[in-house]
Amino acid sequence: MILKQMSVDADSCRLIVRPNSSLSCHQAKMLVGVLGLMMATVGIGFAAMGAWLILPFSGGELLLLVVALRYSMRKTAAREVITIAADTIRIEHHSGGTIRSVEVPRYWARIDWSPKGGGRLLIGSHGKWFEIGAFLGEEEKQRLAKALKQEAGVTDL
C-alpha cells in the first residue's frame, strides 16, 4: 500500500509504503475473542459429557492462533517512509521497533527495476543502492517507481 502526503509549504512530499494488512489490531483481538468463546463453549460441552481432555487441546489451539496472529501483525507493521525534499531523498525503514535511514542526493538519484530481474526496486546514486518496497507486489512497485519519477524527478538507470 502506498500513501502520499504533501507538506504544508509544498516543498516536500512523503510516500509511506507498507505491506497490505487484512486485519487491524482491533479486528485481530475480536477474532481471538470470538474464536476463544466458541472453543470454550465447545470444550465445556464436551467436558460436561466426560471428554475433559478436549479443554487443554482447545486452549493450545487458541494459543497457537494468538502466536500466529502476533507474528503476522508484527510483519505487517513494517513500513518505509520516503521523504522527498528539495535536495535529498530520505528513506526510513521502520521494522520491529528499529529505524534504519539512508539519504540519496535527489539530483543524482536513479531507479533500477525490472520485473524480469528478480523484481527488486532499487534507488541509489554514486554506486550505492538501496532496496525499497521489498514487501510490495509487482504492480505496487511499478506505481512506486512511477510516483518517485513524478514527485522527485528520479530517472531509470
PEHUBEL-V568320 format. One record per pair of residues at least 12 apart in sequence whose ideal C-beta (glycine too) atoms are under 10 Angstrom apart, sorted by sequence separation. I is the first residue (numbers start at 0). J is the second residue. D is the distance in Angstrom with one decimal. If there is no record, write none. Layout:
i={I & I}
j={J & J}
d={D & D}
//
This chain:
i={2 & 3 & 41 & 42 & 45 & 79 & 80 & 89 & 90 & 109 & 110 & 111 & 119 & 120 & 131 & 132 & 1 & 2 & 41 & 42 & 78 & 79 & 80 & 88 & 89 & 90 & 109 & 110 & 119 & 120 & 131 & 1 & 2 & 42 & 43 & 78 & 79 & 88 & 89 & 108 & 109 & 118 & 119 & 0 & 1 & 2 & 38 & 39 & 42 & 77 & 78 & 79 & 87 & 88 & 108 & 109 & 118 & 120 & 132 & 0 & 1 & 38 & 41 & 42 & 77 & 78 & 86 & 87 & 88 & 89 & 107 & 108 & 109 & 131 & 0 & 40 & 76 & 77 & 87 & 88 & 107 & 108 & 111 & 118 & 120 & 0 & 38 & 39 & 42 & 76 & 77 & 80 & 82 & 84 & 86 & 87 & 88 & 106 & 107 & 110 & 112 & 118 & 0 & 38 & 39 & 42 & 76 & 86 & 87 & 88 & 103 & 105 & 109 & 111 & 112 & 118 & 120 & 0 & 37 & 38 & 74 & 76 & 79 & 80 & 82 & 85 & 86 & 88 & 103 & 104 & 112 & 120 & 73 & 74 & 84 & 87 & 101 & 103 & 104 & 110 & 119 & 120 & 122 & 35 & 38 & 39 & 73 & 81 & 83 & 101 & 103 & 118 & 122 & 35 & 38 & 73 & 114 & 120 & 37 & 103 & 114 & 120 & 35 & 83 & 103 & 112 & 122 & 34 & 35 & 38 & 101 & 103 & 114 & 34 & 102 & 114 & 120 & 101 & 112 & 128 & 35 & 112 & 122 & 124 & 31 & 34 & 35 & 99 & 101 & 34 & 112 & 122 & 90 & 112 & 31 & 90 & 110 & 111 & 123 & 30 & 31 & 88 & 110 & 122 & 88 & 110 & 112 & 121 & 88 & 27 & 28 & 31 & 92 & 110 & 27 & 30 & 31 & 92 & 110 & 90 & 92 & 108 & 28 & 90 & 94 & 27 & 81 & 88 & 90 & 92 & 110 & 27 & 113 & 88 & 108 & 110 & 112 & 113 & 24 & 27 & 108 & 109 & 110 & 111 & 112 & 27 & 106 & 108 & 109 & 110 & 111 & 22 & 105 & 106 & 107 & 108 & 109 & 110 & 105 & 106 & 109 & 24 & 103 & 105 & 22 & 23 & 21 & 22 & 79 & 81 & 103 & 20 & 24 & 79 & 81 & 20 & 23 & 24 & 79 & 22 & 79 & 20 & 21 & 79 & 20 & 79 & 18 & 19 & 20 & 77 & 78 & 79 & 18 & 77 & 17 & 18 & 17 & 18 & 75 & 88 & 17 & 18 & 74 & 16 & 17 & 18 & 16 & 17 & 81 & 88 & 15 & 16 & 17 & 83 & 88 & 15 & 16 & 79 & 83 & 87 & 14 & 15 & 16 & 81 & 88 & 14 & 15 & 81 & 13 & 14 & 15 & 83 & 84 & 13 & 14 & 83 & 12 & 13 & 14 & 81 & 83 & 12 & 13 & 81 & 83 & 11 & 12 & 13 & 11 & 12 & 10 & 11 & 10 & 11 & 14 & 16 & 0 & 10 & 2 & 4 & 6 & 11 & 12 & 13 & 14 & 15 & 16 & 17 & 6 & 0 & 1 & 2 & 3 & 4 & 6 & 11 & 13 & 15 & 1 & 16 & 18 & 16 & 17 & 18 & 19 & 16 & 18 & 19 & 14 & 16 & 17 & 18 & 19 & 14 & 16 & 17 & 18 & 16 & 19 & 18 & 16 & 16 & 16 & 14 & 16 & 1 & 14 & 14 & 0 & 1 & 12 & 0 & 12 & 14 & 12 & 13 & 14 & 1 & 12 & 0 & 1 & 11 & 12 & 1 & 1 & 3 & 1 & 1 & 5 & 3}
j={14 & 15 & 53 & 54 & 57 & 91 & 92 & 101 & 102 & 121 & 122 & 123 & 131 & 132 & 143 & 144 & 14 & 15 & 54 & 55 & 91 & 92 & 93 & 101 & 102 & 103 & 122 & 123 & 132 & 133 & 144 & 15 & 16 & 56 & 57 & 92 & 93 & 102 & 103 & 122 & 123 & 132 & 133 & 15 & 16 & 17 & 53 & 54 & 57 & 92 & 93 & 94 & 102 & 103 & 123 & 124 & 133 & 135 & 147 & 16 & 17 & 54 & 57 & 58 & 93 & 94 & 102 & 103 & 104 & 105 & 123 & 124 & 125 & 147 & 17 & 57 & 93 & 94 & 104 & 105 & 124 & 125 & 128 & 135 & 137 & 18 & 56 & 57 & 60 & 94 & 95 & 98 & 100 & 102 & 104 & 105 & 106 & 124 & 125 & 128 & 130 & 136 & 19 & 57 & 58 & 61 & 95 & 105 & 106 & 107 & 122 & 124 & 128 & 130 & 131 & 137 & 139 & 20 & 57 & 58 & 94 & 96 & 99 & 100 & 102 & 105 & 106 & 108 & 123 & 124 & 132 & 140 & 94 & 95 & 105 & 108 & 122 & 124 & 125 & 131 & 140 & 141 & 143 & 57 & 60 & 61 & 95 & 103 & 105 & 123 & 125 & 140 & 144 & 58 & 61 & 96 & 137 & 143 & 61 & 127 & 138 & 144 & 60 & 108 & 128 & 137 & 147 & 60 & 61 & 64 & 127 & 129 & 140 & 61 & 129 & 141 & 147 & 129 & 140 & 156 & 64 & 141 & 151 & 153 & 61 & 64 & 65 & 129 & 131 & 65 & 143 & 153 & 122 & 144 & 64 & 123 & 143 & 144 & 156 & 64 & 65 & 122 & 144 & 156 & 123 & 145 & 147 & 156 & 124 & 64 & 65 & 68 & 129 & 147 & 65 & 68 & 69 & 130 & 148 & 129 & 131 & 147 & 68 & 130 & 134 & 68 & 122 & 129 & 131 & 133 & 151 & 69 & 155 & 131 & 151 & 153 & 155 & 156 & 68 & 71 & 152 & 153 & 154 & 155 & 156 & 72 & 151 & 153 & 154 & 155 & 156 & 68 & 151 & 152 & 153 & 154 & 155 & 156 & 152 & 153 & 156 & 72 & 151 & 153 & 71 & 72 & 71 & 72 & 129 & 131 & 153 & 71 & 75 & 130 & 132 & 72 & 75 & 76 & 131 & 75 & 132 & 74 & 75 & 133 & 75 & 134 & 74 & 75 & 76 & 133 & 134 & 135 & 75 & 134 & 75 & 76 & 76 & 77 & 134 & 147 & 77 & 78 & 134 & 77 & 78 & 79 & 78 & 79 & 143 & 150 & 78 & 79 & 80 & 146 & 151 & 79 & 80 & 143 & 147 & 151 & 79 & 80 & 81 & 146 & 153 & 80 & 81 & 147 & 80 & 81 & 82 & 150 & 151 & 81 & 82 & 151 & 81 & 82 & 83 & 150 & 152 & 82 & 83 & 151 & 153 & 82 & 83 & 84 & 83 & 84 & 83 & 84 & 84 & 85 & 88 & 90 & 75 & 85 & 78 & 80 & 82 & 87 & 88 & 89 & 90 & 91 & 92 & 93 & 83 & 78 & 79 & 80 & 81 & 82 & 84 & 89 & 91 & 93 & 81 & 120 & 132 & 131 & 132 & 133 & 134 & 132 & 134 & 135 & 131 & 133 & 134 & 135 & 136 & 132 & 134 & 135 & 136 & 135 & 139 & 139 & 139 & 140 & 143 & 143 & 146 & 132 & 146 & 147 & 134 & 135 & 146 & 135 & 147 & 150 & 149 & 150 & 151 & 139 & 150 & 139 & 140 & 150 & 151 & 142 & 143 & 146 & 145 & 146 & 150 & 150}
d={7.2 & 7.8 & 7.4 & 4.6 & 8.6 & 6.7 & 8.5 & 7.5 & 7.6 & 8.6 & 5.6 & 7.5 & 9.2 & 5.1 & 7.0 & 8.7 & 6.2 & 4.3 & 9.8 & 8.9 & 8.5 & 5.5 & 7.0 & 9.0 & 5.0 & 7.2 & 7.3 & 8.6 & 9.0 & 8.0 & 9.3 & 7.4 & 7.9 & 8.3 & 9.3 & 8.2 & 7.1 & 7.0 & 8.0 & 6.1 & 6.5 & 9.9 & 7.4 & 8.3 & 5.5 & 7.8 & 9.2 & 8.5 & 4.1 & 7.7 & 5.0 & 8.9 & 4.9 & 4.7 & 7.2 & 6.1 & 9.5 & 7.6 & 10.0 & 7.4 & 8.4 & 9.2 & 7.0 & 7.8 & 6.4 & 8.1 & 9.6 & 6.8 & 7.8 & 9.9 & 8.9 & 5.3 & 9.7 & 8.5 & 5.4 & 9.8 & 8.0 & 4.3 & 6.2 & 5.3 & 3.8 & 9.9 & 6.8 & 9.2 & 9.6 & 7.3 & 9.5 & 7.2 & 9.8 & 8.1 & 7.4 & 9.0 & 9.7 & 9.2 & 6.8 & 5.7 & 10.0 & 8.5 & 6.4 & 10.0 & 10.0 & 8.7 & 5.6 & 4.5 & 8.7 & 9.7 & 8.2 & 5.5 & 9.5 & 9.9 & 6.1 & 9.1 & 8.8 & 9.8 & 9.5 & 5.9 & 9.4 & 8.1 & 9.5 & 7.8 & 9.0 & 9.2 & 9.7 & 9.1 & 9.3 & 7.4 & 7.4 & 5.5 & 6.2 & 5.7 & 9.2 & 4.6 & 9.0 & 9.3 & 7.3 & 8.9 & 9.1 & 5.3 & 7.9 & 9.1 & 8.5 & 8.7 & 9.6 & 9.1 & 6.7 & 8.6 & 6.8 & 9.8 & 7.0 & 8.9 & 8.8 & 6.8 & 8.9 & 9.0 & 5.7 & 9.5 & 5.3 & 6.4 & 9.8 & 7.8 & 9.7 & 6.1 & 9.8 & 9.4 & 9.5 & 9.5 & 7.0 & 8.7 & 5.3 & 9.2 & 8.1 & 7.3 & 8.1 & 6.8 & 9.9 & 7.9 & 8.9 & 5.3 & 6.3 & 9.3 & 8.5 & 7.9 & 9.2 & 9.5 & 7.3 & 6.5 & 8.9 & 9.4 & 9.7 & 9.8 & 8.9 & 6.9 & 7.1 & 5.4 & 6.5 & 10.0 & 9.2 & 9.6 & 8.8 & 8.2 & 5.9 & 7.0 & 5.4 & 9.8 & 9.9 & 9.8 & 9.8 & 8.3 & 9.1 & 9.8 & 9.9 & 6.7 & 8.8 & 6.1 & 9.1 & 7.4 & 9.9 & 9.3 & 7.1 & 6.0 & 8.5 & 8.1 & 9.0 & 9.6 & 9.9 & 5.1 & 8.4 & 9.9 & 6.1 & 9.2 & 9.4 & 8.5 & 9.3 & 9.9 & 6.5 & 5.3 & 7.9 & 9.6 & 9.7 & 8.2 & 8.3 & 6.6 & 7.1 & 7.5 & 8.6 & 6.1 & 9.7 & 4.7 & 6.0 & 5.6 & 4.3 & 7.6 & 5.8 & 8.3 & 9.6 & 8.1 & 7.0 & 6.6 & 7.3 & 9.8 & 4.7 & 6.5 & 9.3 & 7.8 & 7.8 & 9.1 & 9.0 & 7.4 & 10.0 & 6.8 & 8.9 & 8.5 & 10.0 & 9.7 & 9.1 & 7.9 & 9.8 & 9.0 & 5.9 & 8.3 & 6.7 & 9.0 & 8.4 & 8.6 & 4.0 & 8.8 & 7.0 & 7.6 & 8.3 & 9.3 & 9.3 & 9.4 & 5.1 & 6.8 & 7.4 & 8.9 & 8.1 & 6.5 & 8.7 & 7.9 & 6.9 & 8.1 & 8.2 & 9.5 & 4.0 & 10.0 & 6.4 & 7.4 & 8.3 & 9.5 & 6.1 & 4.4 & 9.4 & 9.4 & 5.8 & 7.5 & 7.8 & 9.4 & 7.8 & 9.7 & 8.2 & 5.5 & 6.8 & 8.8 & 7.5 & 7.5 & 7.8 & 7.4 & 6.3 & 4.3 & 9.7 & 5.3 & 9.3 & 7.0 & 8.1 & 4.5 & 8.6 & 5.0 & 7.4 & 9.0 & 9.1 & 7.6 & 7.4 & 8.6 & 8.9 & 6.1 & 4.6 & 9.6 & 6.0 & 8.6 & 9.6 & 4.7 & 7.0 & 7.3 & 9.8 & 9.5 & 9.9 & 5.9 & 9.3 & 9.5 & 9.1 & 9.7 & 9.9 & 9.3 & 9.6 & 9.8 & 9.8 & 8.8 & 9.8 & 9.2 & 9.8 & 9.7 & 9.9 & 9.4 & 9.0 & 9.4 & 9.9 & 9.7 & 9.4 & 9.9 & 9.4 & 7.0 & 9.7 & 9.3 & 8.6 & 5.3 & 4.2 & 8.8 & 9.3 & 9.6 & 7.9 & 7.4 & 8.5 & 9.6 & 8.2 & 9.2 & 9.7 & 6.7 & 8.6 & 9.6 & 8.1 & 9.6 & 6.4 & 7.1 & 9.6 & 8.2 & 6.0 & 7.5 & 9.9 & 7.9 & 8.8 & 8.4 & 9.9 & 7.3 & 9.5 & 9.6 & 9.3 & 6.4 & 4.8 & 7.5 & 9.7 & 9.5 & 7.8 & 6.0 & 5.7 & 6.9 & 10.0 & 6.7 & 9.2 & 7.9}
//
